[in-house]
Amino acid sequence: MASESKVLLNKTMGLDMPAIARAALRNLEIILMLSIILGFLSYVGINQLLPVKYAASSSVVVVAKDNSAQTLREFQYNQAVAQYCGILNSDIYLNIVKERLGKNVYTKNCLIAEGAENSNLIVLKASGGTPENAFKIMKEAINSYKDVSAYAMESYTLETLSAPSADQIEPIPNNAILLSVGISLLAVITGIAAVILFHVFNGKLDNEQQAKVKIDADFVGSIRYEAKDHKGKDSILVTKPSVSFAFTENMKKIVTKLEYQLNKTNSKTLLLGSVLENEGKSTLAANIALILAQREHKVLVLDLDLRRPALHKVLGLPVLPDKQIGNCFEFGTGYKDLISYDRRYNLHYILGDKFIAGNNFIQKIGNLEALLEEAKKEMDYIIIDSAPVGIIQDIEVIAGYMDSMLMVVRQEASRVTMINDSIDLMESNGVPVIGFVLNGVKDKVCSRAKRQKSKEKRNSTY
């Protein structure tokens, strides 16, 4: 019980892990693309700033000039090795090598001498931008150490143990690949973290629990995400066999609640609205009208989204030129001349497929009032699609002529503040908002429809 309460609290507060995972997956392709570009640029930049160098080495030994007991002491050897290392790393010696090679070959910190511990061995290491330069520096270093031997102890001298060889020159890796891969991985992690933070604080709805708590209206129901056919052309209607049983049952439950609310308030007109486009209000309006018509009610579906009418496409109904809803505003065409009837759906409709300018619509709003009054005398219910509240002000003009309104909210689409502001706006314009429907609900990281689509795509390759 405690774990269920914790899950509910997390969902309410915004920590919906499947929703967060979906947000990350939606942006993963862009994140990966940017990280690859950043990795490539990093690789190029690293090679420019830290180009690959080549190393050559040679060994010299400190030997005594005679075999006296004094010079053969271990302490004296160590002291001589340390002194020679100091001389070989001194500016005097390095300047001699530099002058003989020239600035183009000799670079800063390209030559170093290191003494082996508890040994009379000294290793000279030279590095250059090319194998040739590394070899030249090493060769000149060997030839030049005799010029500074006068600064060392008189009892000891240097002898070359291994002369520089071109076969022993090795590249010094700059780890450009490793660093660029690390930068790419860091970019991926940073990108995913940024997406997660943005998603958590973007103010949108991830699930039903959040919607119930945060939206200032009654919760009517939720509709799970339903994919269209594989071509993406078929509308999602309860009358079609391709639509899932769960979608149909959810729609029926929602319509039952709406029917109860409309009868309770003696409302006949139901206006469907949303904050933004593509939240599913046209599809929802069509399905509400179809289910009411299946229950033997006399239903009129009316498309008042005059800028981008879509109901005729969703329902697949023809719109004759003389039956356009726009004729009501442009020519004052009445209800009787505009209404059409489809026997398949037992549905009356007044639709349109042409753009109507806002000025024409607002100036002739009285024509709509007359049309609605006539329709109410004949119809049990009038289901009306409209323009988005957050984009076009047309819906504010018609709000006063509506009995009730249903807000359609798509999961992870509109911000909660915009939804609540739209509800307040509509109620201030005279239409009671009886509730909202949460549409396109997904509770898994990858939807069933998407998995089925991927499966069909895999099968089609064989």
N, C-alpha and C positions, 0 to 999 in steps of 0.2 A: 504493500500500500504506500509505503514511504517512497519507494522508487518511482511509482506512478505519479505521485505528487511532484517529485523532483523533475520528471520529464515534462509534466504539464507546466511547471514554473519556468523551465528552460525555454519551452516553446513560446510561452507568453512573453518572456523577456527578450526574445529574439535569437536564442541560441538553438535554432533548428538545424541540426547537423546535416540532414539530407538536403535541405535548401542551400546551406552553405556549400556543400559538396557540388550541387548542381551549378551554383554560381561560379565555382572554381573551374568546373568542366567546360562551362560555356565560354570562358575566357582563356582556357588552357592553350588553344591553338595560337592565339595572338601572343600569349606569354612566351610560348616556346619559340615562336618565330622571332620575337624581339630578343630573346636570350641568345639565340643562334647568331643573329646579326651582331649583338654586343660582343659575343665570344669571338667572332671573326675579326671585328674591329680591334678587340683587345690583342688578339694574336698578331695582327699587323703592327699595332702600336708598340707592343713589347719587342718585336724584332727590330723596329726602328730605334727605340730608345736603348734597348739592351741587345745589341746584335750578338750573334754566336761568335765566340772567340776560339782560338786554337792554342794549345799548350805544348811547349817543348821543355824537356828537363835534361839535366846533366849532373853528374856527381863528381865532387872533388873531395880529396882527403887531406887532412892536416898531418904532415909527417915531420919528424925531427930531422934536423940537418946532420946530427951525429947520434951515437948510441949511448951517450953518457947517462948515468943513472938519474941525474937531475932532470933531464929533458924527457925521460920516459915515465916520469910519475904521472899517475892518472889525473891528479889535480892540475898539473901543468898542461896536460892535453886539453882538458875541459876549458881551461882558461884561454888557451890558444884558439880553440874552436869558437868560443864566444867572441873573442876579439876579431877573428876573421869574418864571422857572421855580421858583426857590427860594421866592419869596413865594407863588405859587399853590399850592405843595405844603406850605406852612407850616401849623402848627396854628391860627394866628390866622385865616387866610383860610378854612380848612376849618370852623372853629368858627362863623364868620359865616354860611357857607352852611347849616351844620347848624341853627343857631338860627332861621333864616328858614324852613327847610323842616319842621323837627320830626323827632323820632326815628323816626317811623313811615316816613318817606320816605328820610331819609339813613341810610346804614349805613356801617360801617367800610370804608375803602379803596375807596369807591365813586367817588372823583374823583381824577384825576391829570393833571398837566401835563407834557408832553414837548416839548423844543425840537428842531427839525430841525437837522441838522448843517450848518454853514456857511450858515446862513440866519437871517433874522429872524422865522421862522415858529414859533409855539407852538401845539401841538395839545392841546386840552382834551378829556379822555375821561371820560364819566360812565357808571356802570352801576347798574341797579336791578332789583328783582325783577319788575317789570312794565314794559312800554314807557312807560306813563304816568309812572312814577316816574323812569325814566331821562331822559325829556324834562324833567321838572320840575327835576331836579338840574342838568342842563346849562343850562337857562334861567336858573336862579338863580345859577349860577357865572358866567355872562356878565354878569349884572346886578350882581354883587358885586365884580368885580375892581377896579372904580374906587375902592372903599372902602379898598383897600390900596395904591393907586398912590403914596401919599405915602412909602412905604418904599423906592421905587425911585429910580433916578437921575433928577435933575430934567430932564435934557436929553431924556429919552425918555418915550414914553407908549404905551399899548396901544390898538389899534383892532380892531374885530371884522371879520374877513375873510369868514367864513361863519356866519350865524346858525343855531342849532339848528333842525332840521326833523323832523317826525314821519315823513316818508318815508325818512329816512336811518337810522332806528333799526333795528338788527339784533340778532338773538338771539346770545348767547354760548354755544355748545354745551358741555355738561358731559361729552360723550363717554360717556354712560351706556350706549349700545348697544355701543360698541366695548369698553368696560371689562367689561361683563357677558358679552359673547362671549368675551373673553380669559379671564375667570374660568371660564366653562363649559369652554373648551378645556383649561385647566389642570386642572380637575376630572376631565376625561376621561383626560388623561395620567396624573394621580396615581392615579386608580382602576385603570387598566390596569396601572400599575407595581406597585400594591399587590397586585393579583391575581397578577401574575407572581411577585413575591417570595413570596407565600403558597404558590403552587403549587410553587415550587422547594424550599421548606423545610417542606412539609407532611408529608413522610415517607411519601408514597404512591408507588405504582409506576406508571411511565409506559410501560414497555416490557419486552420479554422479557429484555434484557441486565441491566437492574436487578434483575429478579426472580431471575435465576440467581445473581447475586452476593449479594443481600441476604437472601434467604429461607433459613432453616436446614432445608431439605429438598430432595430430589431433584426436578429439573424433569422432569415427565412430558410436557408439551406445552402448546401455546397454541391457543386457539380465537378466530378473528377474529370481530368483531362481526357478528351476523346480525340484520337487522331482521325484525320480524313483518310480517304482511300489512298492507295499508293501513288496516284497521280496528283493528289491534293486538290481535285476539282469537285468532288462530290460533297454536298452540304451535309451537315450532321442534323438529321431530322428523325424524330421518333417513329415516323412512318416507314423508314427504310430498314430493310432486314440487316444491312451491314452494321447498323448501330448496335452497340453492346446493350445487354439486358440491364446492366448496372446504370448506364446513362438514362435509359428509359424510365426505370423505377425511380431514380432520383428526381427526374423531371416531374413525374406524376405526384410525388410527395410534395414538391414545391408548389405545383399548381393547386393541390388540395388546400394547402395553407393559404395561398393567395385567394382562392375562391371563398374560403371562410372569411378572410379579412374584408374582401370586397362586399360580400353579402352583409357583413356585420355593420358596415358604414354606408350601405346602400350606394356603393360606387359602381359605375359602369365603365369609366375610362381608366385604363392603367397605362401610365407613361413609363417606358423603360429608358433609363439614362445611365451614362457612365462618365467618368472623368476624362478619359482619353479614348482614342480610337483603338479598335481591335481588342476590346475587352470582352466581346461576345454578346453584346446586347441584341443585335439583329437576329442571331441564331436563337437566343433565349426567347425573344419576342415571338418568333415563328413557331417554336415548340410549345410555348404556352398557348398560343392561339389554336394549334393543331389538337392539343390534348383537350382543351375546352370544347372544341368542335366535335371530338370523338365522344364526348359526354352529352352529346345532343343539345348543346347550347348554340344559340345563334350568335356567331362571333364575326366581328369585323376586324381585320388587321389593316392598320393605316401607317404608311411610311411618311413621317415628317422630318426625316433626315434629308433636307432638301439640297444640301451641298454635295453629299456623297450617298445617294440612296442605294441600299443593298438588299432590301427585303425581296425584291423581284428575283434576284440571283439566288438567294438562300432558298426560297420556295420554288424556284423554277417556274414562275408564272409569267405569262406574256402581258405586256403593257401596251395597249393600243394608243395611238396618238391622241384620240379624243377622250381617253380615260386617265390621262396623266393627272396626278395630284396637283401639279403645277398649274393646271387650267383653273383650279379653284381660285388661285390668287391672281393670275394674269387676266382671266376672262370672266371670273365670277361664276364659273360652271357649278351647278348645284350637286347635291348628294346623289339624287336619283340618276343623274347622267354620268356620274363618275364610278359608281359601284359596279363591281363585277363579282361573279360567283364561280367557284370551282367545285364540281361535283365529286371529284376524287377525295378532296379534303373536307367536303361539306363546309367550305370556308368562303366568306365574303371578303373582298379586299379592294382597297384603293391604294394603288402604288404609283411609283414614278421611276423613270430611269434617266431623267435629265436634270442638269444643274439649274437651280433657281436662285437668282440674286437675292441677297438679304433685304435690299430696299423694297423690292416688289412684295416680298413676303410680309414685311412689317407693316407696310402701308395698307395691305388688304387683309389684315388679321381678322377683321370682322367677318369675312367670308368663311374662315375656319370655324368661327363660333356658330354660325348658322348651320354649317355642315354637321358639326358635332351634335347640335340640338336635334336635328332630323335623325341622325344615326341612333341616338339614344332611344328614340321612340320605337325603333324596330329591333335593335340588337340587345342581347343580354350582356355582352361584354365587348368593349372596344380596346384592342391591344395596339399600342402606338409605339413605334420606333422613333428615335430622335437623334439629333446631333450631340456630340460629346459636350458635357457641361463645361469642362475646363478649356475648351478650344473655341467654341462658337456661342454667341449669346442668343441664338435663335430660340433655344429651349427656355430661356427666361421669359421670352415674350409669350410663349404658348402655355407656360406653367399655370397661369391663372384660370385656364379653361379646362384643367384636368381635375379629376376627382381624387386621384392617388398616383403615387410614383414608386417604382421599384428601382433601386440602384444596383447595377451590375458591377462587381469588383473582381478583376482578374488577379489571381495570385501573382505576387512579385511584379506588379505593373505600376499602379498608382501609389503615391505617397499617402499615408494616413491623413496627414494634415489637409491635403487637397481633397480627399474623399469627404472628410467632415465639413470642410468649407463649402463644398458643393451641396451637401445635404442641407446645411444652414441656408445657403443661397436659395435653393428651391423652396424650402418651407417659408422663407421670407417673401417669396413671390406668390404664395398662396396655394401651393400643392403639398398635401401631407405625404411624407415619405414613410410608407408602411413597413419598409425594411430593406435588406440588401441580400444579394446572393453572391457567394464566393465562387468564382468560375475558374475552370482550368486547373483544378487542384491536383498537385503531385505530392506524394509523400515518400517517394523513393528517389534514390540518386539518379537512376535511369528508368524512365517510364517503360511500362509493359509494351506500349505501342512502338517505342523506339527500338526495344529489343527484338520485337517481331519483325520490324522493318529491316534490321540488320541481319536477322536470320534469313529472311526472304532474299536479301541481296547476296548472301553467301551461297544459298542454294541455287540461285540463278546463274552462278558462275560455272556450274558443273554440267 
